[in-house]
């Protein structure tokens, strides 16, 4: 339920609404806007007497939110959320944030080479996994804490922000020491204990759509994080399972405008996992930006033929440079621009 206050309502009237909601046994979330303040009522079990709130001074109207996700929805917050990152970067505004790097941290030399490569091409965030969930228990699982130390070194040397994945609550605490953005991968999209922990972490969370998840399920998973008090959620479309084996996944570009219509949260696209083939990554990256994606998550490796994971979908450095040139043109054509790395911003 949303309680919309009249324009210019004094703070004491807003405080009164908050107090009444607390007396009724629910949680109030005031959301100041440019023109007016809206107060969200959390925990509505269907027994809330809206007339009691409607009669309070300053209340303009009561809006009942019918979707199963509340705080994620446009009804809850009509304005698009812009997530502020260190160095003046942001996700969800006019800029398109590019996050690029190898699937996993393999060595210090590899991650430093990758960081220099993606920064020179114009990426603003380095992506790489220190912890890697793999389908086979015999596949490379990442370097763990040592990989996090290497990511920290790469940030010191290049200035790039870091996005890396946490697989469980214990790993999340370690990732928080290094990451500027915490990634929750597709396999953990419905790991509710991890989502709740991330909701109390106080850092931006990149939440990937599950392998077979509907858009509503993705938004409900984001709701877990917001419900714990963390509004800094970046959604990610990375493809869902289909019946055709030509691509690794079915890259659902339509999810981008659909999510923008349903939710105020930003959404980025991962054309690497979405297709699984490097020759498809650049076309789908272009298409994602044209569809309105707030960012891209792209796998780039200095030597993909030697990669310990996802080499087939990792771009060569020269391919990534070309992709960046082309996506800049598309972003400019629709009134946006690709965000520059920290230290070289206009």
N, C-alpha and C positions, 0 to 999 in steps of 0.2 A: 504494500500500500504506500502511496506517495501523497504527502500533504503539501500542496502548492500554496505558498504564501503570496500575498499581494505585493506588488512593486512598492518599495519604500517602507515595508513593515518594520517597525522598530525591533531591536534585538530582544527586548523584554518579552514581546509577543512570541517570538521564535522560541525563546527559552521556556516559555509557558507551555508551548506545544510539546517540547522535548520532555518537560517534567510530567505532563499528563500521560504521555506514552509510557514513561517509566513506571508511573503509578498503575498503569494497566497491565504491567508485567512484561513489556516488550522493550526492544532496543531501538533507540532513535538515532538516525544518522543524518545530521544536517548537511546539506549540499549547497553552499552558496553559489549562485550563478551570476552572470553579467547583469541580468535584469531583476531577478528575484531569487529567493531561497526556496528550495524544496527540502522537505524533511522525509526521509525514508523510514518506514516502520518495518523492522526486521523481526521475523518469527511469527508472522500472521498465520494463525491456525484456522482461520475462517470464522472466528468468533469475535472479531474486533467490531465494536460499535462505532462506525464511522461518524454517526451523528454527533457524538460527544466531541469529536475533534473538529467537525465542520462548523460547530457553533462558536469556536474560540476566536477571539479577536485576531485579525490579520489573515485568517485562512480564506483562500479564494476558492479552492476546490479540492476534492479527494479523488485520486485516481487509483483504481484497483489494478494491480499488475497481475495478469493471469498466466504469464509464462512460468514454467517451473524454475527458471533462473531469474533472479530478481536484480541484484546489484550489477550484473553484467549487461542488462538490457538497456535499450535506448529509452524505454519508458522511465527507467530509474534515473538515467543521466542522458539527456538529449545531446549535449555537446560531446564531441569526440575527445577521448582521453589522449593527452600528449604526455608521454613518459620521458622525463628529463634524465639524461645520463651525464656522467662526468665529462668535463671539457666542453660543455655547451652543446653536445649532441642530443638528439631527441628522436623518439619514434612516435609517429602518429600525426605529425604536422605536415608542412609542405615538402620536407626533405624525405628522400628515400635512403634508408640506412642499409649499406651493404656489409654483411658479415661473411668473411671468407677465410679459408684455411683448410688444412688436411682433416680427414675424418678423425684421426687420432694423433696424439703426440708419440713419436717413435724414438726420437733422440733430440738432444739439445741442438745439434747442427741442423737437423731437419726442420725443427719448429722455428728456429731463427731465420733460416733461408726462406721458409714459407711466409713468415711475418714480413720480412723485407719485401718479398715479391708482391704480396697483396697490398701492402701500403703504397708501394710505388705505383701500382695500378689504380689506386684511389679508394680502396676499402678502408672503412673506419674502425672495424671491429675484427679481431682475430678469433676464429672459431676452431676448436680442436678438442678432442675428448681425452681426458686423463683416465676416466673410467668409461669402459665401452661395454654396453650390453650386446652380446652376440647370440645368434641363434644356436651356434654350436659351442659346447663348453671347451672345445679344443682350439677354438679360434683365439686370436690375439685379443686380450681383454683390457689392454691399456697399461700404462705405467703407474697409475695411482698417484700417490702423494708426490713421487718424484716427477711425474708429468706436470703436476700443478706448479712445482718449483720452476720447471722449465717455462711454463706459460708466464709466470711472474717475471722471469728474466726477459722474455720476449717483449713484455709490456714496457719494462724499464728501457730496453734498447730502442724500441720503435714508437712508443707512445700509444699504440693501439689498445683499445679496450678489449676485454676478454669475455667471451661467452663459452661456457663449458658445462658439461652435463653432470648432474647428480643422480645417482641410482637408488639411494636409500637415505634415511635420516642421518645415519652416521657419516656417509659420504657427503651429504649436503653441508654439514658443519665444516668439513674440510674445504669444500668448494667455495664456501662463503668467504674464506680467508683470501682468496685470489680473484674470484670472478666479479666482473661488473654486472653481468647478467647471468643468472642461473638457468640452465636449460633443463627442462623435464621432458624426456624423450617420449616417442610414440608408445613404447612398450609400458611406460609408467603413467600414461595419461589418466588412468583410473586407479592409480596407487594412492588411495585417499589419505592414508597416514602421511605419505610424502607431501601431498598437496597441502595438507594442513600445516605441516612443518614449514613448508615454503611460504605459507601465508603469514607466518610469524617471523620470517627471516629479515624483512625490511629491505630487501633488494629486488630489482626488477626480475621477473620470471618469464622465460620464453617457454611457452607450453605448446608442445607439438600435438597435432591431431593423431589419434590412435590409428592403427593399421586398418581397422574395420569400424571406426567410430563415425556416427552421424554428427552433423554440425551441432545439433542440440546436445549431444553427449559431450562434445568439446566445450560448449559454453557452460554446461553444468560442472565440468571439471574446473573451469576457471572460477566458477562461483565458489567452490571450496576455498580457493586462495583468497578471494575478496572477502568472504565471510569471516576469515581469520584476521582481517584488518589490513591486508596488503592490496592496494588498488593497482599496483604496477605490474600488470600482466600483458604480455605480448603473445598473441596467438600465432600459430604457424601451420600453414597448409603444406603438407609434405607427401601427399598422395595416399590413397587408400587401396586396398586390395581389389583387383578386378579379375575377370576370367581370362583376359588375354595376356599371353606371356611375352608379347613383343617388347613391352616396357616393364620395368621392375614393379611399378605401381600405376594406378590410374590417377594422374595429376589433376585434381579438381579445381580448375581455375575459377569456376563459378562460385566456389566457396568464398572467394575474396569479396565480391560485391554483396553476396548474401550475408556474410558476417557484418559487413559495414552497415547493412540495413537493420540488422537485429541487435547489434551490440555497439557500444561506444569504444570498445577496446581496439587497439591497432592490430593488424594482421600482416605477417610477413609470409613469404613463400620460399620453399626449399625445392628448387627444380632438380637438384642432384638426386635426392632420394625419390623425388616424384617421378623420375624417368629411369634412373639407373644406368644411363648411357651418356658419356660425355658429349657426343655429337648432338644430343637433344637438349642439353642443359642451357646453352645460350638462347636458342629459339624460345624455350619456355620461360627463361628469365625475362626476355623482352616482353613476352605475352603477359607475364605476371605484373610487370610494372605498368603496362598499358591497361590492365584490368583494375589497377588501383592499389596494388600491394604497397604497404608502408615500408617494406624492406625486402632484402633477399638474403638467403642463407646458402652459400655456395661452397662446394668442396673444391679446393685447389691444392695441388701437391707439386713440389719441385721436380719429382721424378715419379709420376703415377705408376709406371711399370714396376716400381719397387715398393709400392705402398703395402703396408701390412693389413690394411682394410679399405674396402671401397675404391680400389684403384681404377676400376672400369668406369666409374662415374666422376672421377676427379679430373678437373681441367688442368691442362698444361699451362704454365705461366703465360705464354703468348696467347692462348685461347682466352684466358681470363682478361687480359688487357683489351682484347677485341670486344669481349662481352661488356666491359665497363664503358668503352666508347659508345657502343650501340645503345646501351640502356640510358646513358646520359641524354642522348638525342630524344629518346622516347619520353623520358621524364620531362624534359623541357617542352616537348610538344603538348603535354597535358597540364602545363602550368606548375610543374614541380622541379626539383633538382636533386641530384645525388649528393648526399652529405659527404663533405671532405673530411679526411682524418684530422684528429686534434693536432693543432700546430700549423696547419696550412689552410685554415678556414678563412673565407672572404670576410 
